Amino acid sequence: MEIIYILIARSSKIVLCDYTDYSGNFQQIALLLLSKVKKNTKCEIIYDEYKFFSDDEKDITFLCMGKNIETELAFNFISDMKKKFLLSYDYETQIKKAFSYELKEFAEEIKKLYFSYKSNPISKIKMLENSISKTNDILMQNVQELLERDAKLNLIAQKSERLMGDSSNFMKNIQEIKRRQKLKRFKYYIIIGGIIFLGILLLYARFS
């Protein structure tokens, strides 16, 4: 499952929380699409080689974007994310009154769910059992119709520099750990060698 961008928004323009491991202009396109999709619907939008899946309920939109994602899997992911979000925050006192990115700490929960799905995707049988109110309930939107009055943008998504930096730091940490392990082994060898040498000296002193 290759999900690139995950978004939770209110009123199609107030981003409450989002999560991605990529950089690009997909946030801009996601917000543009959100302003045009119908409310209280589940929607699948094809844009170039990417797919956007959204579920709007009570003016809150849960969206994920990616490549080569099966529809059932994407909506199961969104359903699980929506349940966690609505259990974490009260609609009237928190969600309804939240400012842009005020609930950004929920990104950690999204990240956990994302890696859970990535490492252990739902089986075909379970996806069928948890079918999202049948495929007919999902509104298939034509992006050309949605953006007929807007210039078509080229969607760009690539691994962010932050991840490259994280990877570099990760490798440095591994090298540092290896260096410490070598140093520790070297200390052990010195200690063992010292003990053996001391033993030889004691034996020599005893029998000389």
N, C-alpha and C positions, 0 to 999 in steps of 0.2 A: 504494500500500500504506500503510494507516494503522495502524501498530502503536503502541499507547499505552504498554504496559508490558511489560518483559522481565525474567525472573527465573530464577535458577539456585539451587536449594535442595537440601539434603540432609536425608533423614529427614522430609520434608514440613514441617519447622518451622525448620530452621537455614538462613537465607538467606545464601548464600555471596557472592552478587553480584546486583545488579539495575541497571536503567537505564530512565529515562523522561524525557521532556521535558514531562510533564504533572503536575498536582497533583490529588489526589482521594483517595477511599477504596478505590481498586482494589487496593492492596497488602493491605489487610485482607481483602477478599473473595477475592483470589488465595490467600492462606494458608489461609483457611477451606475453599476448594475443594480445595487440595492435601492437606489432612488427610483427605479423603473419597474421592479417586479411587483406583482400583486400581493396585497396583505393577506395574512392568514392562509397561506398556501405553502406547499412543498414544491420546490422548483429546481429543475436541472437545466443548466445553461451551458451550451458548448461555445467556447470562445477559442478560435484557432485550434491548437492541439491540447488545450486545457478544458477542464470541466469545473463549473461552479455548482455547488449543491447548497440550497438554502431552505430553512424551515422558519417560517414567520408565525409567531403566536403572541397575542397581547401586545402587538407593536414591538416585540423583541425579535430580532432576526439572528439566527444561528447559521453560520456559513462556513464551508470549507472549500478549498480550491486545490486541484491537483491534476495529475496525469495518470491515465490507465487505472482509474479507480472504478470498481463496480458500484452501480447505483445503490444496491441493497447495503453494501458495506459502508458506503459514505453516509447514508441516512441512519444506519445503526450507530455509527460514531457520533453523529449529530444528536441523536436521541439520548445517548448516554451522557454527552456533554451537557445537554439541556437539563436533564434530571439533576446532575451534580450542581449546576449553576442555580437552579431554582430552589434547591435544598440549602444552598449556601447563603442566599440573600433573600430578604423579604421584598416582595414586589412593590408594595405601597411605600414603605419607608426607605428602601435602599435603591432598588432598581429604577423605579419610576422617577426618582429625584436625583439620580447620579449624574455627575458631570462627565465630560469626555475623559476616558481612561481612569476614572475614579475607582473602578473595580479591577484595575490591572493586575492585582495580586492573584487573581484567579488564573492567570497565565500558567502558574505552576501546576495547577490541577489539569489544565489542558495538556501541558507537556507530559505529565504522568500518563494521562489517558492515551495520548498520541503514541508514546513509546510502548504502552501496553498493547495497543492494536497492532503496532508495527512488528513486535516480537511474537505476538500470539493472535493472528487474525481470526475472526469468527468463521466457523466452518460453514460450508454451503448449506448444510441441513439447518443450522441455527438461523442463518439468514432467511431461509424460506419460512421457518416457523415464526420469525419476528418480522415478517413482511410488512412494509410500511403502508398499511391500508391499501394494499394492492398498487401495482404500477399506475393504474388509471388515476389515482389520486395525486400523482406527481405531475405538475404542470411543466410541460416541455416548452421552454421559451426559445424563440429564434432570436439570436443576438442581433441580427441585422435589423429586425423590427424594433428591438429595444433601443438600439443606438442609431436609428435611421436619421436623426437630426444632429447626431454628434459625430465628430471625426473618429474613424476607427483607429484605435491605438494598437501598436504592437506590444503584446504582453511579454515582458522580460522577467525571468526568474532564474537566479543563480545563487549558488552557495555564498553566503555572506562572508565578508572579511573577518567578522567576529569569529566565525567557526574556524577559519583558517588560522586565526590567532590562537584559538582554543586548542587546535590540533598541534600547533607549534609548541605551545606551553605544555601540552600533554607529553609530547616527545621529549622535551627538556626534562620534565619530571621523571620520566622513565629512565633517561640517561643518568640523572642525578641519583636515583635509587640504585641503579646498577653500580655506579661509582662507589656509593656508600657500602654496598654489599661486598664489592671487591676489597675495599679498605678494611672492612670487618674481618673478611677471610684472611687478609694479610696480617692483621693484628693477632688472629688466632695462631697463624703459622709461626709468628715471632715468639708468642708465649710458649707454644709447644716446643719450638726449637730451643728456647731458653731453658725449659724444664729438662729436656734431654741433655743439653750441654752441662747443666748443673749436676745432673745425675752422673754423667761421665766423670766430672771433676771429683765428685764425692767418692766414686768407686776407685778412681786413680789414687786419691789421697788415702783411702783405706788400705789398699794393697801395695802401696809404694813403701 
